[in-house]
Amino acid sequence: MLLTGYRKEISRPECNHNFQSVNCVAHLDEDVSEALPYLNAVLGGIHYVKEPASVTFKMHGKLIAVHGRMIAVNALKDELEAEKIVQWVKKEINEAWEKRDEIVPCYESEQQPQMMQILKLLPRTNCRMCNEPTCMVFALRMAEGVKEPADCPPLTAEAARALEDYLAGFPSRM
């Protein structure tokens, strides 16, 4: 077992202490840097950095960043949810490390949808029917995985199919 324990810090976002969500930083007892390329290969990180090693995942509807000595998770309901996710990440790190002889490490980030490619397929009317101020913002939200083609009412069926086909090429987009 590579990672044996951690110490959690729970906080509210500094920009507004009235937010209902909490953030969690787990300070790791061991340095897991060497395990991160294996974890990236297993979970398909959306962003990988070689030096200093870190990988970011979009899992359980959260962004989870794993660094050598830290796990950070934002927008959590409460401390119980934080504990569940940190425990899950700990388990994944240890499993990836234990099976590292069977895993080809991955030192690259997964490709992400490009906002400009999405924008080209949108009607570009800035109608605001999607609850975004512009089609460009909508395209950005779609690239982030927050919006779907169905969230754009004036989108034609043909354009929606083209967008869905484009987005299907990005497996981590959940």
C-alpha positions in Angstrom: 0.0 0.0 0.0 1.5 3.3 -1.1 -0.9 5.7 0.6 -1.8 4.9 4.2 -3.4 8.1 5.5 -4.2 11.8 5.2 -5.4 14.8 7.1 -8.4 16.6 5.7 -9.1 20.4 5.7 -12.7 21.4 5.0 -13.4 25.0 4.0 -16.0 27.2 2.4 -15.1 29.1 -0.8 -13.3 32.3 0.2 -15.2 34.4 -2.4 -18.5 33.9 -0.5 -18.7 32.2 2.9 -22.5 31.9 2.4 -22.1 29.2 -0.3 -23.6 25.9 0.7 -20.8 23.9 -0.8 -17.5 23.1 0.8 -14.0 22.4 -0.5 -11.7 19.7 0.8 -7.9 19.4 0.8 -6.5 16.1 2.0 -2.8 16.4 3.0 -1.3 13.0 2.2 1.0 11.1 4.6 3.1 9.8 1.7 4.2 11.3 -1.6 2.2 9.6 -4.4 3.8 11.4 -7.3 5.2 8.1 -8.8 1.7 6.6 -8.9 0.1 9.5 -10.8 1.0 8.4 -14.4 -0.6 5.0 -13.5 -3.7 6.7 -12.0 -3.9 8.9 -15.1 -3.8 5.8 -17.3 -6.5 4.0 -15.3 -8.9 6.9 -14.7 -8.3 9.0 -17.9 -7.3 12.4 -16.3 -8.5 15.5 -18.1 -5.3 17.4 -17.2 -1.9 15.9 -16.4 1.2 17.9 -15.4 4.6 16.2 -15.4 6.6 18.6 -13.1 5.5 18.8 -10.4 3.3 15.8 -11.0 -0.4 16.3 -10.8 -3.5 14.9 -12.5 -7.1 16.3 -12.5 -10.1 14.1 -13.0 -13.8 14.9 -13.5 -15.5 12.2 -11.5 -18.7 11.9 -9.4 -19.6 15.4 -10.9 -16.6 16.9 -9.2 -13.2 18.1 -10.2 -10.6 16.1 -8.3 -6.9 17.2 -8.4 -4.3 14.8 -7.1 -0.8 16.1 -6.4 2.2 14.3 -4.9 1.1 15.1 -1.3 -2.4 16.5 -1.7 -5.9 15.7 -3.0 -8.2 18.7 -3.7 -11.9 18.4 -4.3 -14.3 21.3 -4.7 -18.1 21.9 -4.6 -18.9 19.2 -2.1 -22.2 19.0 -0.2 -20.6 18.3 3.2 -17.7 16.7 5.1 -19.3 13.2 4.6 -19.2 13.5 0.8 -15.6 14.8 1.1 -14.6 11.7 3.1 -16.2 9.3 0.6 -14.5 10.9 -2.4 -11.1 11.1 -0.7 -11.4 7.5 0.4 -12.3 6.5 -3.2 -9.2 8.4 -4.5 -7.0 6.7 -1.9 -8.3 3.3 -3.0 -7.7 4.2 -6.7 -4.2 5.4 -6.0 -3.3 2.2 -4.1 -4.9 -0.1 -6.7 -3.1 1.7 -9.6 0.2 1.5 -7.7 -0.2 -2.2 -6.8 -1.1 -3.0 -10.5 1.6 -0.7 -12.0 3.4 -3.7 -13.6 0.2 -4.3 -15.7 -0.5 -0.7 -16.5 1.1 1.5 -19.2 1.7 4.8 -17.5 0.2 7.8 -19.2 2.0 11.2 -19.1 -0.4 13.1 -21.3 -3.7 14.9 -20.8 -6.8 13.6 -22.6 -7.9 15.7 -25.5 -10.9 18.0 -24.6 -13.6 19.5 -26.8 -12.6 22.8 -28.3 -14.9 25.7 -27.6 -14.4 27.2 -31.1 -15.3 23.9 -32.8 -18.5 23.8 -30.8 -19.3 27.5 -31.5 -19.0 26.8 -35.3 -21.9 24.3 -35.0 -24.2 26.6 -32.9 -26.7 29.0 -34.5 -24.7 32.0 -33.1 -27.9 34.1 -32.5 -27.0 35.0 -28.9 -30.7 34.5 -28.1 -30.1 33.6 -24.4 -32.7 30.9 -24.5 -30.0 28.6 -23.0 -29.7 30.9 -20.0 -26.2 32.0 -21.1 -25.4 35.6 -22.2 -23.9 34.5 -25.6 -23.4 31.5 -27.8 -19.7 31.7 -27.1 -20.3 31.3 -23.3 -22.7 28.4 -24.1 -19.9 26.8 -26.3 -17.5 27.2 -23.4 -20.0 25.6 -21.0 -20.5 22.8 -23.5 -16.8 22.2 -23.8 -16.6 22.0 -19.9 -19.4 19.4 -19.9 -22.0 21.7 -18.2 -24.3 22.1 -21.2 -25.6 19.7 -23.8 -26.9 20.2 -27.4 -30.4 19.8 -26.1 -29.9 23.0 -23.9 -29.8 25.1 -27.1 -33.5 25.5 -28.2 -32.8 27.0 -31.7 -30.3 24.3 -32.6 -31.4 22.3 -35.6 -31.6 18.5 -35.5 -28.8 18.3 -38.0 -26.5 20.6 -36.0 -27.4 18.8 -32.7 -26.4 15.5 -34.4 -23.1 17.1 -35.5 -22.4 18.4 -32.0 -23.2 15.0 -30.4 -20.9 13.3 -33.0 -18.1 15.8 -32.2 -18.5 15.4 -28.4 -18.7 11.6 -28.6 -15.0 11.7 -29.5 -14.1 12.8 -25.9 -14.8 9.9 -23.6 -14.1 11.7 -20.3 -16.8 14.3 -21.0 -19.5 13.2 -18.5 
